[in-house]
């Protein structure tokens, strides 16, 4: 029997570290501070609204672009937060998660041979999304340990083939933020060019220390060339619902929807109706910064009894820690040993680079109950004592 010869579209991609760590966490009954999801309950009112939408018959295909009431509510939210009058009919599309929105945006504009600027460490879907479209990632390291963009290095890597720049703020995995200077530099780099911007803003509300989110939606000259991607799962602590959205100018959204209609076409209807209703509860997203900063601070305080060294985290679910005072192992080996011997799962930051860069840093997710955090850190401390 002859088997068809297959040439992989992603020959450099294998099993992700998330899959490896999650499997180990289950096998060794480890506390999972690796993957970015909460272990506490979401708001029960939103669950009730989904049930109500189902009982009210909202169980068939929703509009391809998303339930109109949800798009309208999101446009109102954007205007209030970022002073941008988004057209809910022509400039917002509901998607099955933020990652899907990112993939669809890239697929809308990339052609074989195009180049896309990616700052590393980077969320793990970016590079495969680029390569599956026949384009080439141009990898630029963020400065360690601040994880800031080196704009001079970026300028050196702009070529006639540069089609898109991906930015991510608040940043996963590092928790760093873009500031006003970064926005000004981005303006200078892209002005007068044919370069698109993909802005990953899934943690838009989870920002600490009184800092401000510099959304691309605040800057009309940048927005006109941008796809801006969001996650409602992150906002409402329901990551398993896989619901997000993309905002882009009409001319870009037309291309986005061409791809969307032949891939997903339509997202979960009752969830959309429920969130459209729930968005009027502004306090639910306005309180996120304080809520998660408290968790970050609890995590940092508890970690003081260990030899882990914190790196700054100004947003997201995540806190990076150096383990240089504990071990000289590679990040991958240390993370695996931590899972097996300490019973705590984390992610090596080297996994967020195409070509492994070792800084002796791992990522912990602190979007957990306080009991979970305290038990995890007790295990880390006991692990240190035994090592």
C-alpha positions as CSV (number, residue, x, y, z in Angstrom):
1,X,0.0,0.0,0.0
2,X,1.5,3.3,-1.1
3,X,1.1,6.3,1.3
4,X,1.0,9.8,-0.2
5,X,4.2,11.7,0.3
6,X,3.6,14.7,2.7
7,X,5.7,17.8,2.9
8,X,5.0,19.5,6.2
9,X,4.0,23.1,6.2
10,X,5.5,23.4,9.6
11,X,8.6,21.3,9.5
12,X,10.3,23.0,12.5
13,X,7.2,22.7,14.7
14,X,6.7,19.8,17.1
15,X,4.9,19.1,20.4
16,X,4.8,22.4,22.3
17,X,6.3,22.8,25.7
18,X,2.8,23.6,27.0
19,X,1.6,20.1,26.0
20,X,4.7,18.5,27.6
21,X,4.4,20.5,30.9
22,X,0.6,19.9,31.1
23,X,1.1,16.2,30.6
24,X,3.8,16.1,33.3
25,X,1.7,18.2,35.6
26,X,-1.1,15.6,35.4
27,X,1.3,12.7,35.8
28,X,3.1,14.1,38.8
29,X,0.0,15.8,40.3
30,X,1.7,19.1,40.1
31,X,0.1,22.5,40.7
32,X,-0.1,24.0,37.2
33,X,1.3,27.5,37.2
34,X,2.4,27.0,33.6
35,X,-0.6,27.6,31.3
36,X,-2.4,30.9,31.5
37,X,-5.8,30.1,32.9
38,X,-7.5,30.9,36.2
39,X,-8.4,28.1,38.7
40,X,-11.1,30.2,40.4
41,X,-14.8,30.4,39.3
42,X,-16.0,33.0,36.8
43,X,-18.9,35.2,37.5
44,X,-22.0,33.1,37.9
45,X,-24.2,35.8,36.4
46,X,-22.6,35.4,33.1
47,X,-23.2,31.6,33.2
48,X,-26.8,32.3,34.0
49,X,-27.0,34.7,31.0
50,X,-25.7,31.9,28.7
51,X,-28.4,29.5,30.0
52,X,-31.0,32.2,29.5
53,X,-29.9,32.8,25.9
54,X,-30.1,29.1,25.2
55,X,-33.6,28.9,26.7
56,X,-34.6,31.9,24.6
57,X,-33.7,30.0,21.4
58,X,-30.4,31.5,20.5
59,X,-28.9,28.1,19.6
60,X,-28.5,28.3,15.8
61,X,-25.8,29.9,13.7
62,X,-25.0,33.5,14.7
63,X,-24.2,36.1,12.1
64,X,-20.9,35.5,10.4
65,X,-19.5,38.8,11.7
66,X,-20.9,38.2,15.2
67,X,-24.1,38.9,17.0
68,X,-25.0,42.6,16.2
69,X,-25.7,43.4,19.8
70,X,-22.3,42.2,20.9
71,X,-20.5,44.2,18.2
72,X,-22.4,47.3,19.2
73,X,-21.6,46.9,22.9
74,X,-17.9,46.4,22.1
75,X,-17.9,49.5,19.9
76,X,-19.4,51.5,22.7
77,X,-16.7,50.1,25.1
78,X,-14.0,51.1,22.7
79,X,-15.3,54.6,22.3
80,X,-15.5,55.1,26.1
81,X,-12.0,53.6,26.7
82,X,-10.0,54.8,23.6
83,X,-12.1,57.6,22.1
84,X,-12.3,55.7,18.8
85,X,-15.7,55.6,17.0
86,X,-15.5,52.0,15.6
87,X,-18.2,51.0,13.1
88,X,-19.7,47.8,14.7
89,X,-21.1,46.7,11.3
90,X,-17.9,47.1,9.3
91,X,-14.9,47.1,11.7
92,X,-15.5,44.3,14.3
93,X,-15.6,40.6,13.8
94,X,-16.2,38.1,16.6
95,X,-13.8,35.1,16.6
96,X,-13.4,31.8,18.4
97,X,-10.6,33.2,20.6
98,X,-7.8,35.8,20.3
99,X,-5.4,33.3,18.8
100,X,-7.8,32.6,15.9
101,X,-8.1,36.4,15.4
102,X,-4.3,36.7,15.1
103,X,-4.1,33.8,12.6
104,X,-6.9,35.2,10.5
105,X,-5.4,38.7,10.4
106,X,-2.0,37.4,9.3
107,X,-3.6,35.1,6.7
108,X,-5.5,38.1,5.3
109,X,-2.4,40.0,4.3
110,X,0.6,37.7,4.0
111,X,1.9,36.2,0.8
112,X,4.9,33.9,0.2
113,X,8.1,35.7,0.6
114,X,6.7,38.5,2.9
115,X,8.6,39.3,6.1
116,X,7.0,39.8,9.5
117,X,8.8,41.4,12.5
118,X,8.4,39.3,15.6
119,X,9.8,40.4,19.0
120,X,11.1,37.5,21.1
121,X,10.3,36.0,23.5
122,X,6.9,35.7,21.7
123,X,3.6,34.1,22.1
124,X,4.0,30.7,20.6
125,X,1.4,30.9,17.8
126,X,3.0,33.9,15.9
127,X,5.8,32.2,14.1
128,X,3.8,29.1,12.9
129,X,1.0,31.5,11.7
130,X,3.5,33.3,9.6
131,X,5.2,30.3,8.2
132,X,2.0,28.4,7.3
133,X,1.3,31.4,5.0
134,X,4.7,31.1,3.3
135,X,6.1,34.2,4.9
136,X,9.3,34.6,6.9
137,X,9.5,35.7,10.5
138,X,12.3,38.2,11.2
139,X,13.2,37.6,14.9
140,X,14.3,40.5,17.0
141,X,15.1,39.9,20.7
142,X,13.7,42.2,23.4
143,X,16.4,43.6,25.7
144,X,17.0,41.5,28.8
145,X,15.9,41.8,31.6
146,X,13.6,44.7,30.9
147,X,12.2,43.1,27.7
148,X,11.9,46.4,25.9
149,X,12.0,46.9,22.1
150,X,15.4,48.0,20.6
151,X,14.0,50.3,18.0
152,X,17.4,50.9,16.3
153,X,17.7,47.1,15.9
154,X,14.2,47.0,14.5
155,X,15.0,49.8,11.9
156,X,18.0,47.8,10.8
157,X,15.8,44.8,10.0
158,X,13.2,46.7,7.9
159,X,13.4,45.7,4.3
160,X,11.2,46.1,1.2
161,X,9.8,42.7,2.0
162,X,8.6,43.8,5.5
163,X,4.8,43.3,5.4
164,X,3.8,43.4,9.1
165,X,5.1,44.1,12.6
166,X,3.5,42.2,15.5
167,X,3.3,43.9,18.9
168,X,2.0,42.5,22.1
169,X,1.1,44.7,25.2
170,X,0.7,43.7,27.9
171,X,3.2,41.2,26.9
172,X,3.1,37.4,27.1
173,X,5.3,35.9,28.5
174,X,7.1,38.8,30.2
175,X,4.5,41.2,31.6
176,X,6.2,44.2,30.0
177,X,4.2,47.1,28.5
178,X,4.6,49.5,25.5
179,X,4.8,53.1,26.6
180,X,4.2,56.4,24.7
181,X,7.8,56.5,23.5
182,X,7.3,53.0,21.9
183,X,4.2,54.3,20.2
184,X,6.1,57.3,18.8
185,X,8.9,55.0,17.5
186,X,6.3,52.7,15.9
187,X,4.8,55.8,14.1
188,X,8.3,56.7,12.8
189,X,9.0,53.2,11.6
190,X,5.7,52.7,9.8
191,X,4.8,56.2,8.5
192,X,4.7,56.3,4.7
193,X,5.2,52.5,4.3
194,X,3.1,49.6,3.3
195,X,3.7,47.9,6.7
196,X,0.7,46.5,8.6
197,X,0.6,46.3,12.4
198,X,-0.9,43.3,14.3
199,X,-1.5,44.4,17.8
200,X,-2.2,41.5,20.3
201,X,-4.0,43.2,23.2
202,X,-5.7,40.2,24.9
203,X,-4.6,41.4,28.4
204,X,-5.7,45.0,27.8
205,X,-7.4,45.4,31.2
206,X,-4.8,43.5,33.3
207,X,-2.2,46.3,33.9
208,X,-0.6,47.2,37.2
209,X,1.2,49.9,39.1
210,X,-1.0,52.7,37.8
211,X,0.3,52.4,34.3
212,X,-1.8,52.9,31.2
213,X,-2.6,50.6,28.3
214,X,-1.4,52.2,25.1
215,X,-3.9,50.6,22.7
216,X,-3.4,51.0,19.0
217,X,-7.0,52.0,19.0
218,X,-6.1,55.3,20.7
219,X,-3.9,56.3,17.7
220,X,-5.8,56.9,14.4
221,X,-2.7,57.1,12.2
222,X,-1.6,53.6,13.5
223,X,-5.0,52.1,13.6
224,X,-5.5,52.7,9.9
225,X,-2.9,50.0,9.2
226,X,-3.7,47.7,12.1
227,X,-5.5,44.5,13.1
228,X,-6.2,44.7,16.9
229,X,-7.0,41.4,18.6
230,X,-8.7,40.8,21.9
231,X,-9.9,37.9,24.1
232,X,-13.2,38.0,26.0
233,X,-12.1,34.7,27.7
234,X,-9.3,36.7,29.4
235,X,-11.6,39.5,30.4
236,X,-14.2,37.2,32.0
237,X,-12.0,34.3,33.3
238,X,-13.6,31.8,30.9
239,X,-10.7,30.9,28.7
240,X,-12.4,27.6,27.8
241,X,-15.1,29.4,26.0
242,X,-12.7,30.5,23.3
243,X,-14.3,33.8,22.4
244,X,-12.5,36.9,21.1
245,X,-12.7,39.6,18.5
246,X,-10.7,41.6,16.0
247,X,-11.1,45.3,15.3
248,X,-9.7,46.7,12.0
249,X,-10.5,49.5,9.5
250,X,-13.2,48.6,7.0
251,X,-10.7,48.0,4.1
252,X,-8.7,45.5,6.2
253,X,-11.7,43.9,7.9
254,X,-13.1,43.1,4.4
255,X,-10.1,40.9,3.8
256,X,-10.2,39.4,7.3
257,X,-13.8,38.3,6.8
258,X,-13.0,36.7,3.5
259,X,-10.7,34.3,5.4
260,X,-13.0,34.0,8.4
261,X,-16.1,33.0,6.3
262,X,-14.4,29.9,5.0
263,X,-12.7,28.8,8.2
264,X,-14.9,29.3,11.3
265,X,-17.8,31.3,9.7
266,X,-19.8,31.6,13.0
267,X,-19.0,31.6,16.7
268,X,-20.9,30.2,19.7
269,X,-24.3,32.0,19.6
270,X,-25.6,31.8,23.2
271,X,-22.2,33.0,24.6
272,X,-22.3,36.0,22.3
273,X,-25.8,37.0,23.4
274,X,-24.8,36.6,27.0
275,X,-21.7,38.7,26.8
276,X,-23.5,41.4,24.8
277,X,-25.8,41.7,27.8
278,X,-23.1,41.4,30.4
279,X,-20.8,44.1,28.9
280,X,-23.1,46.7,30.5
281,X,-21.5,45.6,33.8
282,X,-18.5,47.8,33.4
283,X,-17.1,47.1,36.8
284,X,-16.4,43.6,35.7
285,X,-13.5,44.7,33.5
286,X,-12.7,47.9,35.3
287,X,-11.8,46.0,38.4
288,X,-9.4,43.5,36.7
289,X,-6.3,45.6,37.1
290,X,-6.7,45.8,40.9
291,X,-7.8,42.2,41.2
292,X,-4.8,40.7,39.4
293,X,-2.3,43.2,40.8
294,X,-3.4,41.9,44.2
295,X,-2.7,38.4,43.0
296,X,0.7,39.4,41.6
297,X,1.6,41.1,44.9
298,X,0.5,38.0,46.9
299,X,2.6,35.8,44.7
300,X,5.7,38.1,44.9
301,X,5.4,38.4,48.7
302,X,5.2,34.6,49.2
303,X,8.1,34.0,46.8
304,X,10.4,36.2,48.9
305,X,11.1,33.1,51.1
306,X,12.6,31.3,48.1
307,X,15.8,32.1,46.2
308,X,13.9,32.9,43.0
309,X,14.5,36.5,41.8
310,X,11.5,38.4,40.3
311,X,11.7,40.3,37.1
312,X,9.2,43.2,36.7
313,X,5.7,42.3,35.7
314,X,3.4,45.3,34.8
315,X,0.6,43.4,33.3
316,X,-0.9,40.0,32.1
317,X,-1.3,36.8,34.2
318,X,2.4,36.2,34.4
319,X,5.5,36.8,36.5
320,X,9.0,35.8,35.3
321,X,11.6,34.6,37.8
322,X,15.3,34.0,37.5
323,X,16.4,30.7,39.1
324,X,20.1,31.5,38.7
325,X,20.8,31.3,42.4
326,X,19.2,27.8,42.5
327,X,20.5,25.9,39.5
328,X,22.6,26.2,36.4
329,X,20.4,23.8,34.4
330,X,18.9,24.8,31.1
331,X,15.5,26.4,31.4
332,X,13.8,23.4,29.9
333,X,15.5,20.9,32.2
334,X,14.9,23.0,35.3
335,X,11.1,23.4,34.4
336,X,10.8,19.6,33.9
337,X,12.6,18.9,37.2
338,X,10.5,21.4,39.0
339,X,7.4,19.7,37.8
340,X,8.6,16.2,38.7
341,X,10.4,17.0,42.0
342,X,8.7,20.1,43.4
343,X,5.2,19.4,42.1
344,X,4.9,22.8,40.5
345,X,4.5,23.4,36.7
346,X,6.0,26.4,35.0
347,X,7.1,27.3,31.5
348,X,10.8,27.9,30.5
349,X,11.0,31.3,28.8
350,X,13.4,29.8,26.3
351,X,10.4,28.1,24.8
352,X,9.2,31.5,23.5
353,X,12.3,31.8,21.3
354,X,12.7,30.1,17.9
355,X,16.4,29.5,18.6
356,X,16.7,28.8,22.3
357,X,18.1,31.7,24.4
358,X,19.0,30.8,27.9
359,X,18.7,33.5,30.6
360,X,17.8,31.1,33.5
361,X,14.2,32.4,33.6
362,X,10.9,30.6,34.0
363,X,7.3,31.9,33.7
364,X,4.7,31.4,36.5
365,X,1.0,32.1,36.1
366,X,-0.5,33.8,39.2
367,X,-4.1,33.8,38.0
368,X,-4.9,31.4,40.8
369,X,-6.7,31.1,44.1
370,X,-4.6,32.3,47.0
371,X,-4.6,28.8,48.5
372,X,-3.2,27.5,45.2
373,X,-0.5,30.2,45.2
374,X,0.5,29.5,48.8
375,X,0.6,25.7,48.3
376,X,2.7,26.1,45.2
377,X,5.3,28.3,46.8
378,X,5.5,26.1,49.9
379,X,6.3,23.3,47.4
380,X,9.0,25.5,45.8
381,X,10.5,26.3,49.1
382,X,10.6,22.7,50.2
383,X,12.2,21.8,46.9
384,X,14.9,24.3,47.4
385,X,15.6,22.9,50.9
386,X,16.0,19.4,49.4
387,X,18.2,20.5,46.5
